[in-house]
Amino acid sequence: MLERKISNLVQQRLHTYPAVALVGPRQCGKTTLARTLDGKYFDLEQQADRLRLDLEWEELQSNTDLVILDEAQTWPEIFPRLRGAIDSDRKRDHRFLLLGSVSLQLMTEVSESLAGRLSIVQLTPLLFSELTGKAAVERFWLVGGYPDGGVLGRKAFPNWQRDYLTLLTQRDLPNWGLPARSQTTLRLLHMLAATHGREWNASQIGKSLGLSYHTVNNYLDYLEGAFLIRRLQPYHANIRKRLVKRAKVYWRDSGLLHALLNVADKRDLLAQPWVGTGWEGFVIEQVISTLEYMDSPFEAYFFRTSDQREIDLVLQFGRELWAMEIKLTTQPSPGDMDRLNANADLIGADKRILVSQRSGFAGGGSRISCDLASLLSYIEQTMR
């Protein structure tokens, strides 16, 4: 079993808070990770486990075992009980681990019942830096990071991804409150795949679906809450140029994106006209997810002016800025770094990082050229 890098953060939070919520998309590995923590496990989607928890509740409060509550959002009645148990002994930590597919329902219950009593940790599908073996690494961009989606060797792609999205649109998203028919949601998902990495235009998407831009924005909130989509906001600098003000929208998992776009294999992927944007989104997601499990305070943006001066990813750590340019090539040119430097000068970036498929790590100080694996290793060392 692969070790998840976020497990250390989960352990740290459990020894600081009485309760921790481990949230993330379905099938990303929450239950597998939780079962490594040696606690009393209850699946709250199962009536038998709800009954067992009810009957054992008093006993569970009197011992020191960690209580693991899977799919906690499906049984809202548990939240007042949790609040009462925590408030009866506020100095005691390592008591409850809540697992939940991200939903507005779960977040509402947490904010109303457990504010100040619980820490939220986000688990993603497998990360690039968590994989071992050359074959898995080479497959990852194509099939994505879901453990059952093909990255670990099973020939599941793209059928697993298509079935996953169908079940989300038919069952989970409506249960979480998305007020749309499954056919409408699937059409929206295909449109979001076609516009991956572009600026979000709710009016245009809404017109195609016969919906208002307000409705489409509301639907996107649900998809973002389900960890399907990431909105990257524009960075605003005080410069003498007009800046783009709309967010960009990226698919968080590359395998889901490729399944929606009917990509069959790696050769087919490389033949697509949008392949460079696809690689850009993949790198951005790996960088941001790595920073999140490192528990490093940061903000992520893109930067673009009206005359197309652009930086793919801007990371802000307090007063320090990193500017990243992402290229799908094994031979980045000196001109690529020159353009990055010129654009980074506009916002006063402290580090300028050119990410490509060129193996290794070159440069240092403020200018770096490297591949994705080297970049993620550099981030881990720098933020540790």
C-alpha positions as CSV (number, residue, x, y, z in Angstrom):
1,M,0.0,0.0,0.0
2,L,1.3,3.4,-0.9
3,E,2.0,5.8,1.9
4,R,0.0,9.0,1.6
5,K,2.1,12.0,2.4
6,I,-0.8,13.8,4.1
7,S,-0.9,11.2,6.8
8,N,1.6,13.1,8.9
9,L,-0.5,16.2,8.8
10,V,-3.6,14.2,9.8
11,Q,-1.7,12.8,12.8
12,Q,-0.5,16.2,13.8
13,R,-4.0,17.7,13.7
14,L,-5.4,14.7,15.7
15,H,-2.9,15.5,18.4
16,T,-3.9,19.1,18.4
17,Y,-7.7,19.0,18.0
18,P,-10.4,16.8,19.5
19,A,-11.7,16.1,16.0
20,V,-10.4,16.2,12.5
21,A,-12.4,16.1,9.3
22,L,-10.6,14.4,6.4
23,V,-12.5,15.5,3.3
24,G,-12.0,14.9,-0.4
25,P,-13.7,13.4,-3.5
26,R,-15.2,9.9,-3.5
27,Q,-12.7,7.1,-4.1
28,C,-9.6,9.2,-3.4
29,G,-8.4,7.0,-0.5
30,K,-9.9,8.5,2.6
31,T,-11.1,5.2,4.1
32,T,-7.9,3.4,3.3
33,L,-5.9,6.1,5.0
34,A,-8.2,6.2,8.0
35,R,-7.9,2.4,8.6
36,T,-4.2,2.8,9.0
37,L,-4.8,4.9,12.2
38,D,-6.0,2.0,14.4
39,G,-9.4,3.3,15.6
40,K,-13.0,2.2,15.9
41,Y,-14.5,2.4,12.5
42,F,-18.2,3.2,11.6
43,D,-19.6,3.6,8.1
44,L,-22.5,6.0,8.6
45,E,-24.0,5.1,5.2
46,Q,-24.8,1.7,6.7
47,Q,-27.8,1.4,9.0
48,A,-26.1,-1.4,11.0
49,D,-23.1,0.8,11.8
50,R,-25.4,3.7,12.8
51,L,-27.2,1.4,15.3
52,R,-23.9,0.0,16.6
53,L,-22.5,3.5,17.1
54,D,-25.7,4.5,19.0
55,L,-25.5,1.5,21.3
56,E,-21.8,1.9,22.0
57,W,-21.7,5.7,22.3
58,E,-21.4,5.9,26.1
59,E,-18.6,3.3,26.1
60,L,-16.7,5.1,23.3
61,Q,-16.7,8.3,25.3
62,S,-15.1,6.6,28.3
63,N,-12.1,5.0,26.5
64,T,-9.2,6.5,24.5
65,D,-9.8,4.8,21.2
66,L,-10.0,7.1,18.1
67,V,-13.5,7.0,16.7
68,I,-13.6,7.0,12.8
69,L,-16.9,8.1,11.3
70,D,-17.0,7.5,7.5
71,E,-19.4,9.5,5.3
72,A,-20.4,11.6,8.3
73,Q,-22.5,14.0,6.2
74,T,-25.1,11.2,5.6
75,W,-26.2,11.2,9.3
76,P,-26.6,14.8,10.5
77,E,-27.8,13.6,13.9
78,I,-24.3,12.8,14.8
79,F,-23.0,16.4,14.9
80,P,-24.9,17.5,18.1
81,R,-23.6,14.4,19.8
82,L,-20.0,15.1,18.7
83,R,-20.3,18.7,20.0
84,G,-21.6,17.5,23.4
85,A,-18.9,14.9,23.7
86,I,-16.1,17.3,22.8
87,D,-17.5,20.1,25.1
88,S,-17.6,17.7,28.1
89,D,-13.8,17.4,27.9
90,R,-12.3,20.2,25.8
91,K,-8.7,19.5,26.7
92,R,-8.8,16.0,25.3
93,D,-7.5,15.6,21.7
94,H,-7.3,12.6,19.3
95,R,-11.0,11.6,19.7
96,F,-12.8,11.7,16.4
97,L,-11.9,11.4,12.7
98,L,-14.7,12.3,10.4
99,L,-14.5,11.3,6.7
100,G,-16.7,12.9,4.1
101,S,-17.0,13.4,0.4
102,V,-16.9,17.2,0.2
103,S,-20.4,18.6,0.1
104,L,-22.1,21.7,1.2
105,Q,-24.2,19.6,3.6
106,L,-21.1,18.4,5.4
107,M,-19.6,21.9,5.6
108,T,-22.9,23.3,6.9
109,E,-23.0,20.8,9.7
110,V,-19.4,21.4,10.6
111,S,-19.8,25.2,10.7
112,E,-22.9,25.0,12.8
113,S,-22.0,22.3,15.3
114,L,-18.2,22.0,15.4
115,A,-16.8,25.4,14.8
116,G,-13.6,25.8,16.8
117,R,-13.6,22.2,17.8
118,L,-12.4,20.6,14.5
119,S,-9.7,20.9,12.0
120,I,-10.3,20.2,8.3
121,V,-7.7,18.4,6.2
122,Q,-8.1,17.8,2.5
123,L,-7.1,14.6,0.8
124,T,-6.6,14.5,-3.0
125,P,-6.3,11.5,-5.3
126,L,-2.7,10.2,-5.5
127,L,0.0,12.7,-6.1
128,F,2.8,12.5,-8.6
129,S,5.4,12.4,-5.8
130,E,3.6,9.5,-4.1
131,L,4.0,7.1,-7.0
132,T,6.7,4.5,-7.2
133,G,7.8,2.7,-10.4
134,K,8.5,4.1,-13.8
135,A,5.4,2.7,-15.4
136,A,3.0,4.3,-12.8
137,V,4.8,7.7,-13.2
138,E,4.5,7.5,-17.0
139,R,0.8,6.6,-16.8
140,F,-0.2,9.2,-14.3
141,W,-0.8,12.2,-16.5
142,L,-3.0,10.2,-18.8
143,V,-5.1,8.3,-16.3
144,G,-5.1,10.6,-13.3
145,G,-4.6,9.9,-9.6
146,Y,-7.6,7.9,-8.5
147,P,-6.3,4.6,-7.1
148,D,-8.8,2.5,-8.9
149,G,-8.7,4.5,-12.1
150,G,-5.7,2.8,-13.7
151,V,-2.6,4.5,-12.3
152,L,-1.7,1.5,-10.2
153,G,-1.7,-0.9,-13.1
154,R,-5.3,-1.9,-13.6
155,K,-6.6,-1.4,-17.1
156,A,-9.5,0.7,-15.9
157,F,-9.0,4.0,-17.9
158,P,-11.2,5.5,-19.3
159,N,-14.2,3.4,-18.4
160,W,-13.7,3.8,-14.6
161,Q,-13.6,7.6,-15.0
162,R,-16.7,7.7,-17.1
163,D,-18.6,5.5,-14.7
164,Y,-17.4,7.7,-11.8
165,L,-18.7,10.9,-13.3
166,T,-22.0,9.2,-14.3
167,L,-22.6,8.1,-10.7
168,L,-21.6,11.5,-9.3
169,T,-24.1,13.3,-11.6
170,Q,-26.9,10.8,-11.0
171,R,-26.6,10.3,-7.2
172,D,-24.0,12.3,-5.2
173,L,-24.3,15.8,-6.6
174,P,-28.1,15.8,-6.4
175,N,-27.9,14.4,-2.8
176,W,-25.5,17.2,-2.0
177,G,-28.0,19.8,-3.3
178,L,-27.1,20.4,-6.9
179,P,-30.5,21.4,-8.5
180,A,-29.8,20.1,-12.0
181,R,-30.8,17.0,-14.0
182,S,-28.0,14.5,-14.5
183,Q,-28.1,15.1,-18.3
184,T,-27.6,18.8,-17.8
185,T,-24.7,18.2,-15.3
186,L,-23.0,15.9,-17.8
187,R,-23.3,18.4,-20.6
188,L,-21.8,21.0,-18.2
189,L,-18.9,18.7,-17.4
190,H,-18.1,18.2,-21.1
191,M,-18.2,21.9,-21.7
192,L,-15.8,22.4,-18.8
193,A,-13.5,19.8,-20.3
194,A,-13.5,21.6,-23.6
195,T,-12.7,24.9,-21.9
196,H,-10.1,23.5,-19.5
197,G,-7.5,26.2,-18.6
198,R,-9.4,29.0,-20.1
199,E,-11.0,32.1,-18.5
200,W,-14.4,31.3,-17.0
201,N,-17.3,32.8,-19.0
202,A,-20.5,31.9,-17.2
203,S,-22.7,33.8,-19.7
204,Q,-21.3,31.8,-22.7
205,I,-21.6,28.5,-21.0
206,G,-25.1,29.4,-19.7
207,K,-26.3,30.3,-23.2
208,S,-25.1,26.9,-24.5
209,L,-27.1,25.2,-21.7
210,G,-30.1,27.4,-21.8
211,L,-29.4,28.7,-18.3
212,S,-28.6,32.0,-16.7
213,Y,-25.1,32.9,-15.8
214,H,-26.2,33.0,-12.1
215,T,-27.4,29.4,-12.4
216,V,-24.2,28.2,-14.1
217,N,-22.0,29.9,-11.4
218,N,-24.1,28.2,-8.8
219,Y,-23.5,24.8,-10.5
220,L,-19.8,25.5,-10.7
221,D,-19.7,26.1,-6.9
222,Y,-21.0,22.5,-6.4
223,L,-18.5,21.1,-8.8
224,E,-15.7,22.9,-7.0
225,G,-17.0,21.7,-3.7
226,A,-16.9,18.2,-5.0
227,F,-13.2,18.7,-5.8
228,L,-13.8,18.2,-9.5
229,I,-12.9,21.7,-10.6
230,R,-10.3,24.3,-9.4
231,R,-10.8,28.0,-10.0
232,L,-7.6,29.9,-10.3
233,Q,-8.0,33.6,-9.6
234,P,-6.1,36.4,-11.5
235,Y,-3.3,38.1,-9.7
236,H,-3.8,41.9,-9.5
237,A,-0.6,44.0,-9.6
238,N,-0.3,47.8,-9.5
239,I,1.1,48.1,-13.0
240,R,0.3,50.4,-16.0
241,K,-1.5,47.6,-18.0
242,R,-5.0,46.4,-18.1
243,L,-5.3,43.0,-16.4
244,V,-7.6,40.0,-17.0
245,K,-10.2,39.9,-14.2
246,R,-11.9,36.5,-14.8
247,A,-10.8,33.3,-13.1
248,K,-9.4,30.3,-15.0
249,V,-11.1,26.9,-14.5
250,Y,-9.1,23.7,-14.5
251,W,-10.1,20.1,-14.0
252,R,-8.3,18.9,-10.9
253,D,-7.8,15.3,-12.1
254,S,-6.3,14.8,-15.5
255,G,-7.8,11.3,-15.9
256,L,-11.3,12.7,-15.6
257,L,-10.5,15.4,-18.1
258,H,-9.1,13.0,-20.6
259,A,-12.0,10.6,-20.3
260,L,-14.5,13.4,-21.0
261,L,-12.4,14.4,-24.1
262,N,-12.3,10.9,-25.4
263,V,-8.5,10.5,-25.2
264,A,-7.6,6.8,-25.6
265,D,-3.9,6.6,-24.9
266,K,-0.7,8.6,-24.5
267,R,-0.2,8.8,-28.2
268,D,-3.7,10.2,-28.7
269,L,-3.1,12.7,-25.9
270,L,0.0,14.1,-27.5
271,A,-1.8,14.6,-30.7
272,Q,-4.5,16.9,-29.2
273,P,-4.3,20.6,-30.0
274,W,-5.0,21.5,-26.3
275,V,-2.2,19.1,-25.0
276,G,-0.1,22.0,-23.7
277,T,-2.9,23.5,-21.7
278,G,-3.7,20.0,-20.4
279,W,-0.1,19.7,-19.2
280,E,-0.2,23.1,-17.6
281,G,-3.3,22.2,-15.6
282,F,-1.7,18.9,-14.5
283,V,1.4,20.7,-13.2
284,I,-0.6,23.4,-11.5
285,E,-2.7,20.9,-9.6
286,Q,0.4,18.9,-8.4
287,V,2.1,22.0,-7.2
288,I,-0.9,23.4,-5.3
289,S,-1.8,20.0,-3.8
290,T,1.8,19.5,-2.6
291,L,1.8,22.9,-0.9
292,E,-1.5,22.0,0.8
293,Y,-0.2,18.8,2.4
294,M,3.0,20.6,3.4
295,D,0.6,22.9,5.4
296,S,2.3,26.0,4.0
297,P,0.2,29.2,4.0
298,F,0.1,30.4,0.4
299,E,-2.2,31.9,-2.3
300,A,-2.2,30.7,-5.9
301,Y,-3.0,32.9,-9.0
302,F,-2.4,33.3,-12.6
303,F,-1.3,36.6,-14.2
304,R,-2.3,38.0,-17.6
305,T,-2.5,41.4,-19.2
306,S,-4.8,42.5,-22.0
307,D,-1.8,42.4,-24.4
308,Q,-1.2,38.7,-23.5
309,R,1.7,39.0,-21.1
310,E,1.2,36.0,-18.9
311,I,2.5,33.9,-16.0
312,D,0.9,30.4,-15.7
313,L,1.1,30.2,-11.9
314,V,1.9,32.9,-9.3
315,L,2.4,31.7,-5.8
316,Q,2.3,34.2,-2.9
317,F,4.0,33.3,0.4
318,G,3.4,36.4,2.5
319,R,5.6,39.0,0.8
320,E,7.4,36.5,-1.4
321,L,6.2,35.8,-4.9
322,W,7.1,32.9,-7.2
323,A,6.4,33.0,-10.9
324,M,6.1,29.8,-12.9
325,E,6.0,29.2,-16.6
326,I,5.0,25.6,-17.7
327,K,6.1,24.2,-21.0
328,L,5.5,20.8,-22.6
329,T,8.9,20.3,-24.1
330,T,12.1,18.5,-23.3
331,Q,14.2,21.4,-24.7
332,P,13.1,24.8,-23.2
333,S,14.9,27.6,-25.0
334,P,16.7,30.6,-23.5
335,G,13.9,32.7,-24.9
336,D,11.4,30.9,-22.7
337,M,13.3,31.9,-19.6
338,D,13.8,35.5,-21.0
339,R,10.0,35.8,-21.4
340,L,9.4,34.5,-18.0
341,N,11.8,37.0,-16.5
342,A,10.3,39.9,-18.3
343,N,6.8,39.0,-17.2
344,A,7.9,38.2,-13.7
345,D,9.5,41.7,-13.5
346,L,6.0,43.2,-14.0
347,I,4.9,41.8,-10.6
348,G,8.3,41.9,-8.9
349,A,8.5,38.1,-8.5
350,D,11.3,36.8,-6.2
351,K,11.7,33.4,-7.9
352,R,11.2,32.6,-11.6
353,I,10.7,28.8,-12.3
354,L,10.5,27.3,-15.8
355,V,8.9,23.9,-15.6
356,S,9.3,21.5,-18.5
357,Q,10.0,17.9,-19.3
358,R,13.7,18.4,-19.3
359,S,15.2,16.0,-16.8
360,G,16.9,17.5,-13.8
361,F,17.3,20.8,-12.0
362,A,19.3,23.7,-13.3
363,G,20.0,27.1,-11.9
364,G,19.4,28.4,-8.4
365,G,18.6,31.5,-6.4
366,S,16.0,33.4,-8.3
367,R,16.1,31.5,-11.6
368,I,15.3,27.8,-11.9
369,S,14.7,25.4,-14.8
370,C,13.5,21.9,-13.9
371,D,11.1,19.0,-14.5
372,L,8.0,18.3,-12.4
373,A,9.6,15.7,-10.1
374,S,12.5,18.1,-9.3
375,L,10.1,21.0,-8.7
376,L,8.0,19.0,-6.2
377,S,11.1,17.8,-4.4
378,Y,12.4,21.4,-4.3
379,I,9.1,22.6,-2.8
380,E,9.2,19.9,-0.1
381,Q,12.7,20.8,0.9
382,T,12.1,24.6,0.8
383,M,8.8,24.4,2.8
384,R,9.9,21.9,5.3
